[in-house]
Amino acid sequence: FDLNTSVALTGTNHEADQPPHLTLMDDTVPVKHNLGVFDGPEGRFCPAGVYEYVPLESGEGQRLVINAQNCIHCKTCDIKDPSQNINWVVPEGGGGPAYNGM
């Protein structure tokens, strides 16, 4: 399975107008510290591909994008972030994983 198919199999759904449940305490830490020192572990430790570094439009540098709609609520980011900069809270609406057919 590819990543998106695997995420879909969890049955996790987040409403479009729901407040973000994944936030950064300091927006500068991922690029200035995690990317520079640890080569951006957020892009690797999340099994659902929530975190990805994308090039800036200027072509110089990168920024961290959080795709919270992919989150499967495993809390790996809360545990593995070397800077402890990611704030994970329970999403509104109770839309956690619903593993069907298991």
VONU-161495 format. One record per residue (C-alpha): residue in one letter; x, y, z. Coordinates in nm, 3 decimals. Example, Ala and Ser with C-alpha at 12.3 -4.5 7.8 and 13.67 -1.06 7.14 Angstrom:
<sites>
resn/u/v/w
A/1.230/-0.450/0.780
S/1.367/-0.106/0.714
</sites>
This chain:
<sites>
resn/u/v/w
F/0.000/0.000/0.000
D/0.108/0.356/-0.056
L/0.102/0.609/0.227
N/-0.237/0.764/0.143
T/-0.403/0.422/0.115
S/-0.259/0.318/0.450
V/-0.384/0.640/0.614
A/-0.730/0.585/0.462
L/-0.743/0.234/0.609
T/-0.729/0.384/0.960
G/-1.072/0.540/0.906
T/-0.955/0.863/1.068
N/-1.146/1.172/0.959
H/-1.094/1.538/1.047
E/-1.357/1.798/0.965
A/-1.237/2.075/0.734
D/-1.339/2.356/0.973
Q/-1.193/2.187/1.282
P/-0.927/2.383/1.474
P/-0.578/2.237/1.424
H/-0.481/1.976/1.682
L/-0.113/1.987/1.582
T/0.066/2.313/1.642
L/0.421/2.433/1.684
M/0.522/2.617/1.999
D/0.785/2.805/1.796
D/0.751/2.816/1.416
T/1.123/2.878/1.367
V/1.250/2.565/1.548
P/1.182/2.303/1.277
V/1.393/2.477/1.012
K/1.654/2.645/1.232
H/1.715/2.352/1.465
N/1.556/2.021/1.362
L/1.638/2.049/0.992
G/1.987/2.185/1.049
V/2.094/1.955/1.332
F/1.888/1.638/1.278
D/1.805/1.661/0.903
G/1.432/1.713/0.966
P/1.323/1.400/1.153
E/0.957/1.506/1.141
G/0.948/1.403/0.778
R/1.060/1.052/0.871
F/0.918/0.959/1.211
C/0.552/1.023/1.132
P/0.397/0.706/0.985
A/0.118/0.909/0.821
G/0.328/1.171/0.643
V/0.182/1.459/0.842
Y/0.507/1.656/0.842
E/0.695/1.746/0.527
Y/0.962/1.995/0.439
V/0.888/2.179/0.115
P/1.104/2.430/-0.072
L/1.027/2.798/-0.024
E/0.884/2.976/-0.328
S/1.203/3.182/-0.344
G/1.393/2.857/-0.395
E/1.620/2.931/-0.100
G/1.554/2.713/0.202
Q/1.262/2.504/0.317
R/0.962/2.528/0.545
L/0.773/2.268/0.746
V/0.417/2.194/0.633
I/0.179/2.016/0.871
N/-0.082/1.802/0.692
A/-0.297/1.751/1.002
Q/-0.575/1.581/0.804
N/-0.343/1.279/0.763
C/-0.290/1.240/1.140
I/-0.378/0.893/1.270
H/-0.344/0.998/1.638
C/-0.046/0.777/1.717
K/0.129/1.065/1.903
T/0.468/0.966/1.762
C/0.538/1.335/1.696
D/0.472/1.419/2.060
I/0.728/1.160/2.167
K/0.996/1.173/1.896
D/1.032/1.547/1.826
P/1.388/1.620/1.946
S/1.294/1.979/2.033
Q/0.961/1.890/2.198
N/0.817/2.175/1.989
I/0.509/1.996/1.853
N/0.195/2.042/2.061
W/-0.048/1.752/2.009
V/-0.396/1.790/2.158
V/-0.703/1.572/2.123
P/-0.894/1.687/1.813
E/-1.244/1.824/1.847
G/-1.522/1.599/1.728
G/-1.377/1.269/1.848
G/-1.267/1.163/1.499
G/-1.004/0.910/1.598
P/-0.904/0.595/1.413
A/-1.177/0.347/1.325
Y/-0.995/0.043/1.193
N/-1.254/-0.140/0.982
G/-1.220/-0.503/0.884
M/-0.962/-0.592/1.143
</sites>
